[in-house]
Amino acid sequence: MFCVIVLFISCAAFKNYPGKWYVYILFTIALNALLFFGFRKNRLFFDTFIGILFWLGFWLKLSVRVGFLEGKFCERFGSFDFSGTSYDHALVVTTCGVAALLAASIIREKWIFRYPDRKENKENIGLEGLFIFYKTHRKLILIGFVGLFLAISLTNMYFGIYQKGMVSRTILPFGLRGIYSWLLLFGATSISAILLNFDFNLKKSSYLVVFFSLLESFFSSVSMLSRGMVINVSSLALGAYEGFKNSILASKFRLMAFSLVMFFILFSCSIIIATHLRGFYFSKGNYSHSDFSLKYIPGTTRVLVLDRWVGIEGVMAVSSSDKLGWDLWKKAWNEKYFDYGTSLYDLDIIATSSYAEIDTSKLHHISTPGILAFFYYPGSLFFLFFSMFLIGLIGAGIEIFVHKLGESNLILCSLFAQVVAYRYAHFGYVPGQSYLLFGALFLNMLLIYYANKFLLFFYKSR
């Protein structure tokens, strides 16, 4: 069914595509191959998430817009003139970058790393020290976990410490804002990944842990004014399915049904609440409760399904810009947070971005080109291919690092692979500060690793 749908959309786009037919065919083959590679036997979770995000942001968006919506795009596209030549250029750039990711994935599989085969009913708990601690104090740990994410989410909501699209309303000392952003983005969810892995291995009913994990993602998303609860939840679900599909979860259809129902309820509520709050905060004080109506939710959600994903517009804008070169590349790496009120990409590439007119004392809205468009800033296809190839190996290397330190916790591997892939897809704003996110990821894993070693030493010494 999926292949039939892809073929149907491809035919419609092919019919209306204004450029050379073989350019669109190569573009379609490359993006669908990247998606397919994300579900092959020896794939990493990074392959899965980067394939999905790129397929949505590049192939699906362009094909639907060209095939059914007369080539009209919602996002800004700079000086792109929609001629056949401009389309061909943008698609050649995209295909080149995607080909590099495919090459990196193939080389990783053949010569660097692949997950070991998981035999029927074989379970690998890992993190033995933390596992013993969890098994001994399960109730207290679950209570502490709930207390942690509620405290972080509610205080963030009240004080406005870290919220998407907003300037912080409260400035915390001693780098505490970084701790809030880490816990809200993936720190608390990494605790969910560990608790889920332990609970499934204990062969408990696990309803409570699953519910708490969904509740954490719900509160964190709403607290950040985000409608992306599905992102973290999907990584937990994929990791759990892959880790336990041959053993524990195979016989727990009720648990899976419960998880789906609770996710649907909480995700729907998160969209409603986040949309309401965004309207209140982004309206410059001209918003009241009477302005909110549930009838607007389906329309805004439908737009998000197709256009929320960063991708083809970034390449369209960058490939058609007359400012490409190494000077732009250096300028981009020197960009600092809030240098321009909005982003360098908004001002120098898009040029007509509406974000240039926002109230920067309260709001912080930016557009991002995505990592593929960003690495075409110098205007060189060779540099783009080399950079994207290296980026693919780095993404795989981070997942391998998590696998080693997390002692084969596939739920944790899936979560952090999603974090890296999502960062790649939205890359381009203050790229020089990416070390903050990747540093937080490494510190997160080191914290888990050494906490486990300490507890293991403590229990063995007794």
C-alpha positions as CSV (number, residue, x, y, z in Angstrom):
1,M,0.0,0.0,0.0
2,F,2.8,2.4,0.9
3,C,4.6,1.7,-2.5
4,V,1.3,2.3,-4.3
5,I,0.8,5.7,-2.6
6,V,4.5,6.7,-3.3
7,L,4.0,5.7,-7.0
8,F,0.7,7.7,-7.2
9,I,2.3,10.8,-5.7
10,S,5.4,10.4,-7.9
11,C,3.4,10.2,-11.1
12,A,1.4,13.3,-10.2
13,A,4.6,15.2,-9.4
14,F,6.4,13.8,-12.5
15,K,3.6,15.0,-14.7
16,N,3.8,18.6,-13.4
17,Y,7.5,18.9,-12.7
18,P,8.9,21.8,-14.8
19,G,12.5,20.6,-15.0
20,K,14.2,17.6,-16.6
21,W,12.4,14.3,-16.0
22,Y,15.5,12.3,-15.0
23,V,16.5,14.8,-12.3
24,Y,13.2,14.2,-10.5
25,I,13.5,10.5,-11.0
26,L,17.0,10.4,-9.4
27,F,15.7,12.6,-6.6
28,T,12.8,10.2,-6.0
29,I,15.0,7.1,-6.1
30,A,17.6,8.7,-3.7
31,L,15.1,9.9,-1.0
32,N,13.0,6.7,-1.1
33,A,16.2,4.6,-0.9
34,L,17.2,6.6,2.2
35,L,13.9,5.8,3.7
36,F,14.1,2.1,2.8
37,F,17.6,1.9,4.2
38,G,16.2,3.1,7.5
39,F,14.2,-0.1,7.9
40,R,16.6,-2.7,6.5
41,K,17.9,-5.5,8.8
42,N,21.2,-4.0,9.7
43,R,20.2,-0.4,10.0
44,L,20.9,1.9,12.9
45,F,18.2,3.9,14.6
46,F,19.9,7.0,13.2
47,D,19.3,5.6,9.6
48,T,15.6,5.2,10.5
49,F,15.1,8.7,11.8
50,I,17.2,10.6,9.3
51,G,15.5,8.7,6.5
52,I,12.0,9.6,7.8
53,L,12.9,13.3,8.4
54,F,14.5,13.8,5.1
55,W,11.8,11.9,3.2
56,L,9.1,14.1,4.8
57,G,11.0,17.3,4.4
58,F,12.3,16.8,0.9
59,W,10.5,14.2,-1.2
60,L,7.0,14.2,0.3
61,K,6.8,18.0,0.6
62,L,8.1,18.7,-2.9
63,S,6.1,15.9,-4.6
64,V,2.8,16.9,-3.0
65,R,3.3,20.6,-3.6
66,V,4.3,20.1,-7.3
67,G,1.9,17.3,-8.0
68,F,-1.3,18.6,-6.3
69,L,-0.8,22.2,-5.1
70,E,0.5,23.9,-8.2
71,G,4.0,24.2,-6.8
72,K,3.0,26.6,-4.0
73,F,5.0,26.4,-0.8
74,C,4.1,27.7,2.7
75,E,7.7,28.4,3.8
76,R,9.9,31.2,2.5
77,F,12.2,30.2,-0.5
78,G,14.4,33.3,-1.0
79,S,15.0,34.3,-4.6
80,F,14.0,30.9,-6.1
81,D,12.1,31.7,-9.4
82,F,10.4,28.3,-9.9
83,S,11.9,27.8,-13.3
84,G,12.8,24.3,-14.5
85,T,16.5,25.1,-14.3
86,S,16.1,26.3,-10.7
87,Y,14.2,23.2,-9.7
88,D,16.8,21.0,-11.3
89,H,19.6,22.7,-9.4
90,A,17.8,22.3,-6.1
91,L,17.1,18.6,-6.7
92,V,20.6,17.9,-7.9
93,V,22.0,19.5,-4.7
94,T,19.5,17.4,-2.6
95,T,20.3,14.2,-4.4
96,C,24.1,14.8,-3.9
97,G,23.7,15.2,-0.2
98,V,21.3,12.2,0.2
99,A,23.7,10.0,-1.8
100,A,26.5,10.8,0.7
101,L,24.3,9.7,3.6
102,L,23.5,6.5,1.7
103,A,27.2,5.9,1.1
104,A,28.0,6.5,4.8
105,S,25.3,4.0,5.9
106,I,26.6,1.3,3.6
107,I,30.2,1.7,4.7
108,R,29.2,1.7,8.3
109,E,27.3,-1.5,7.9
110,K,30.0,-3.3,6.0
111,W,33.1,-2.3,7.8
112,I,32.4,-0.4,11.0
113,F,29.5,-1.6,13.1
114,R,26.2,-3.4,13.1
115,Y,24.0,-4.5,15.9
116,P,24.5,-8.1,17.0
117,D,21.7,-10.5,16.1
118,R,19.2,-10.8,18.9
119,K,18.1,-14.5,19.2
120,E,14.6,-15.5,20.1
121,N,13.8,-14.6,23.7
122,K,17.3,-13.3,24.4
123,E,17.2,-10.4,26.8
124,N,20.1,-8.1,27.6
125,I,19.3,-6.0,30.6
126,G,22.6,-4.1,30.9
127,L,23.4,-1.4,33.4
128,E,23.4,-4.0,36.2
129,G,24.0,-1.6,39.0
130,L,21.1,0.7,38.1
131,F,19.0,-2.4,37.5
132,I,19.5,-3.7,41.0
133,F,18.8,-0.3,42.4
134,Y,15.6,0.0,40.4
135,K,14.4,-3.5,41.3
136,T,15.0,-2.8,45.0
137,H,13.4,0.7,45.1
138,R,11.0,0.6,42.2
139,K,8.1,2.5,43.8
140,L,10.3,5.3,45.2
141,I,12.1,5.7,41.9
142,L,8.8,6.0,40.0
143,I,7.5,8.6,42.5
144,G,10.8,10.5,42.2
145,F,10.7,10.4,38.4
146,V,7.1,11.8,38.4
147,G,8.1,14.5,40.9
148,L,11.1,15.5,38.8
149,F,9.3,16.0,35.5
150,L,6.3,17.7,37.1
151,A,8.6,20.1,39.0
152,I,10.7,20.9,35.9
153,S,7.7,21.3,33.5
154,L,5.5,23.3,35.8
155,T,8.2,25.7,36.9
156,N,9.3,26.1,33.3
157,M,5.7,26.9,32.3
158,Y,5.3,29.5,35.1
159,F,8.7,31.2,34.8
160,G,9.2,30.9,31.1
161,I,12.8,29.6,31.3
162,Y,13.0,27.6,28.1
163,Q,10.1,27.8,25.6
164,K,10.3,27.5,21.8
165,G,9.8,30.8,20.0
166,M,10.1,32.9,23.2
167,V,12.8,34.9,24.8
168,S,13.4,33.6,28.4
169,R,11.2,35.5,30.8
170,T,13.4,34.4,33.7
171,I,17.2,34.3,33.6
172,L,18.6,31.7,35.9
173,P,22.1,31.8,37.4
174,F,24.9,29.3,37.3
175,G,23.8,27.8,33.9
176,L,20.6,26.4,35.3
177,R,18.7,27.2,32.1
178,G,20.9,24.6,30.4
179,I,19.8,22.0,32.9
180,Y,16.2,22.9,32.2
181,S,16.6,22.7,28.4
182,W,18.5,19.4,28.7
183,L,15.8,17.8,30.9
184,L,12.9,19.1,28.8
185,L,14.4,18.1,25.4
186,F,15.7,14.6,26.2
187,G,17.2,14.3,29.7
188,A,13.9,13.3,31.4
189,T,13.0,11.1,28.4
190,S,16.4,9.3,28.8
191,I,15.2,8.3,32.3
192,S,12.0,7.0,30.7
193,A,14.1,4.9,28.3
194,I,16.0,3.3,31.2
195,L,12.9,2.7,33.3
196,L,11.1,1.1,30.4
197,N,14.0,-1.2,29.6
198,F,14.2,-2.3,33.2
199,D,10.5,-2.8,33.7
200,F,10.1,-4.9,30.5
201,N,13.0,-7.1,31.7
202,L,11.4,-7.5,35.1
203,K,8.3,-8.8,33.2
204,K,6.0,-6.5,35.1
205,S,2.7,-5.4,33.8
206,S,4.5,-2.1,32.9
207,Y,1.2,-0.1,32.5
208,L,2.3,2.4,35.1
209,V,5.8,3.0,33.6
210,V,4.4,3.4,30.1
211,F,1.9,5.9,31.3
212,F,4.5,7.9,33.3
213,S,6.7,7.9,30.2
214,L,3.9,9.3,28.0
215,L,3.0,11.8,30.7
216,E,6.6,13.0,30.9
217,S,6.6,13.7,27.1
218,F,3.2,15.4,27.4
219,F,4.2,17.8,30.2
220,S,7.6,18.5,28.7
221,S,6.1,19.3,25.2
222,V,3.4,21.6,26.6
223,S,5.9,23.3,28.9
224,M,8.1,24.2,25.9
225,L,5.0,25.3,23.8
226,S,5.8,22.5,21.5
227,R,3.4,20.4,19.4
228,G,6.1,17.7,18.8
229,M,5.3,15.2,21.6
230,V,5.3,12.5,18.9
231,I,9.0,12.9,18.3
232,N,10.3,11.6,21.6
233,V,7.5,9.1,22.1
234,S,8.1,7.6,18.7
235,S,11.8,7.0,19.5
236,L,10.9,5.2,22.8
237,A,8.3,3.1,21.0
238,L,10.7,2.1,18.2
239,G,13.4,1.2,20.6
240,A,11.1,-0.8,22.8
241,Y,9.7,-2.7,19.8
242,E,13.1,-3.5,18.4
243,G,14.5,-4.6,21.8
244,F,11.6,-6.8,22.8
245,K,9.7,-7.7,19.7
246,N,10.8,-11.4,20.0
247,S,10.1,-11.8,23.7
248,I,8.2,-9.7,26.2
249,L,6.1,-7.3,24.1
250,A,5.1,-10.0,21.6
251,S,2.6,-11.4,24.1
252,K,1.4,-8.0,25.5
253,F,-1.0,-6.7,23.0
254,R,-3.1,-5.2,25.7
255,L,-0.2,-3.1,26.8
256,M,0.5,-2.0,23.2
257,A,-3.2,-1.1,22.8
258,F,-3.2,0.8,26.1
259,S,-0.1,2.7,25.0
260,L,-1.6,3.7,21.7
261,V,-4.9,4.9,23.3
262,M,-3.1,6.9,26.0
263,F,-0.7,8.4,23.4
264,F,-3.6,9.5,21.2
265,I,-5.4,11.2,24.1
266,L,-2.3,12.9,25.5
267,F,-1.0,13.9,22.0
268,S,-4.4,15.4,21.1
269,C,-4.5,17.3,24.4
270,S,-0.9,18.6,23.9
271,I,-1.8,20.0,20.5
272,I,-4.9,21.8,21.9
273,I,-3.1,23.2,24.9
274,A,0.1,24.2,23.1
275,T,-1.8,25.9,20.3
276,H,-3.8,27.8,22.8
277,L,-0.7,28.9,24.7
278,R,1.2,29.8,21.6
279,G,-1.7,32.0,20.5
280,F,-1.6,33.7,23.9
281,Y,2.2,34.3,24.0
282,F,2.7,35.1,20.3
283,S,-0.2,37.6,19.9
284,K,1.5,40.6,21.6
285,G,-1.2,40.7,24.3
286,N,-4.1,40.8,21.9
287,Y,-5.3,37.3,22.5
288,S,-8.2,36.2,24.8
289,H,-9.7,32.9,25.7
290,S,-12.7,33.7,23.4
291,D,-10.3,33.8,20.4
292,F,-9.5,30.1,20.9
293,S,-11.7,27.5,19.1
294,L,-11.2,23.8,18.6
295,K,-12.2,24.1,15.0
296,Y,-8.8,25.7,14.2
297,I,-6.9,22.7,15.5
298,P,-7.4,20.3,12.5
299,G,-6.4,22.9,10.0
300,T,-3.2,23.9,11.8
301,T,-2.4,20.2,12.4
302,R,-2.8,19.3,8.7
303,V,-0.4,22.1,7.7
304,L,2.1,20.7,10.2
305,V,1.9,17.2,8.8
306,L,3.3,18.4,5.4
307,D,5.1,21.7,6.1
308,R,6.5,21.4,9.6
309,W,9.5,19.4,8.4
310,V,12.6,21.4,7.4
311,G,14.0,20.4,4.0
312,I,13.4,21.4,0.4
313,E,12.6,25.1,0.9
314,G,16.0,25.5,2.5
315,V,17.8,24.0,-0.5
316,M,15.6,26.0,-2.9
317,A,16.5,29.2,-1.1
318,V,20.2,28.4,-0.8
319,S,20.8,27.0,-4.3
320,S,19.2,30.1,-5.8
321,S,21.1,32.6,-3.6
322,D,23.7,34.9,-5.2
323,K,25.6,35.1,-1.8
324,L,27.1,31.6,-1.8
325,G,30.8,31.2,-1.1
326,W,33.3,30.7,1.6
327,D,32.7,34.1,3.1
328,L,29.0,33.2,3.8
329,W,30.2,29.8,5.2
330,K,32.6,31.6,7.6
331,K,30.0,34.2,8.6
332,A,27.5,31.4,9.3
333,W,29.9,29.6,11.7
334,N,30.5,32.9,13.5
335,E,26.8,33.5,14.1
336,K,25.9,34.0,17.8
337,Y,22.6,33.5,19.6
338,F,20.4,36.6,19.0
339,D,23.0,38.4,16.9
340,Y,20.3,39.6,14.5
341,G,17.0,39.2,16.4
342,T,16.3,36.4,14.0
343,S,18.7,34.1,12.0
344,L,21.4,34.8,9.5
345,Y,19.5,32.5,7.1
346,D,16.4,34.7,7.5
347,L,18.2,37.9,6.7
348,D,20.9,36.9,4.1
349,I,19.3,34.0,2.3
350,I,15.5,34.3,2.5
351,A,15.8,38.2,2.8
352,T,12.0,38.6,2.8
353,S,11.4,36.7,6.1
354,S,8.5,38.0,8.2
355,Y,10.6,37.2,11.3
356,A,12.6,40.4,10.8
357,E,9.7,42.4,12.0
358,I,8.9,40.5,15.3
359,D,9.2,42.0,18.8
360,T,12.6,40.6,19.7
361,S,12.2,41.7,23.3
362,K,9.6,38.8,23.8
363,L,9.7,36.6,20.8
364,H,12.6,34.7,19.1
365,H,11.4,33.2,15.8
366,I,13.8,31.8,13.3
367,S,14.0,29.8,10.1
368,T,16.6,27.1,9.6
369,P,17.9,25.8,6.2
370,G,18.6,22.2,7.4
371,I,22.0,20.6,7.4
372,L,22.0,19.6,3.7
373,A,21.3,23.2,2.6
374,F,23.8,24.6,5.2
375,F,26.7,22.6,3.8
376,Y,25.9,24.0,0.3
377,Y,26.7,27.5,1.5
378,P,30.1,27.4,-0.2
379,G,28.4,26.4,-3.5
380,S,30.4,23.3,-4.0
381,L,28.8,19.9,-4.7
382,F,32.0,18.1,-3.8
383,F,32.2,19.8,-0.4
384,L,28.6,19.0,0.2
385,F,29.1,15.3,-0.6
386,F,32.1,15.1,1.6
387,S,30.5,16.9,4.5
388,M,27.3,14.9,4.4
389,F,29.3,11.7,4.2
390,L,31.1,12.7,7.4
391,I,27.9,13.8,9.0
392,G,26.4,10.4,8.4
393,L,29.4,8.7,10.0
394,I,29.3,11.0,13.0
395,G,25.6,10.3,13.5
396,A,26.3,6.6,13.5
397,G,29.3,7.0,15.8
398,I,27.2,8.8,18.4
399,E,24.7,5.9,18.4
400,I,27.5,3.4,18.7
401,F,28.8,5.4,21.7
402,V,25.4,5.3,23.3
403,H,25.1,1.5,22.7
404,K,28.4,0.9,24.4
405,L,28.0,3.1,27.4
406,G,24.3,2.2,27.7
407,E,25.2,-1.5,27.6
408,S,22.8,-2.4,24.7
409,N,19.8,-0.5,25.9
410,L,18.1,-0.1,22.5
411,I,15.4,2.3,23.8
412,L,18.2,4.7,24.8
413,C,19.9,4.2,21.5
414,S,16.7,5.0,19.6
415,L,16.1,8.1,21.7
416,F,19.6,9.6,21.2
417,A,19.6,8.7,17.5
418,Q,16.4,10.6,17.1
419,V,17.9,13.6,19.0
420,V,20.9,13.7,16.6
421,A,18.8,13.2,13.4
422,Y,16.3,15.9,14.5
423,R,19.2,18.3,15.2
424,Y,20.6,17.5,11.7
425,A,17.3,18.1,10.0
426,H,17.0,21.5,11.8
427,F,20.6,22.5,11.5
428,G,21.8,26.0,10.5
429,Y,21.1,28.4,13.3
430,V,24.2,29.3,15.4
431,P,25.9,26.1,14.2
432,G,29.0,26.9,16.3
433,Q,27.0,26.3,19.4
434,S,26.0,22.8,18.5
435,Y,28.5,21.6,21.0
436,L,26.0,22.5,23.7
437,L,23.5,19.9,22.6
438,F,26.0,17.2,21.7
439,G,27.9,18.0,24.9
440,A,24.7,17.5,26.9
441,L,24.1,14.2,25.1
442,F,27.6,13.0,26.0
443,L,27.4,14.2,29.6
444,N,24.0,12.5,29.8
445,M,25.5,9.2,28.9
446,L,28.5,9.6,31.1
447,L,26.2,10.3,34.0
448,I,24.3,7.1,33.4
449,Y,27.6,5.2,32.9
450,Y,29.2,6.3,36.1
451,A,26.0,6.1,38.2
452,N,25.8,2.5,37.1
453,K,29.5,1.8,37.9
454,F,29.1,3.4,41.3
455,L,26.0,1.4,42.2
456,L,27.6,-1.8,40.9
457,F,30.6,-1.3,43.0
458,F,28.4,-0.5,46.0
459,Y,26.3,-3.7,45.7
460,K,29.3,-5.9,45.0
461,S,31.2,-4.5,48.0
462,R,28.2,-5.6,50.2
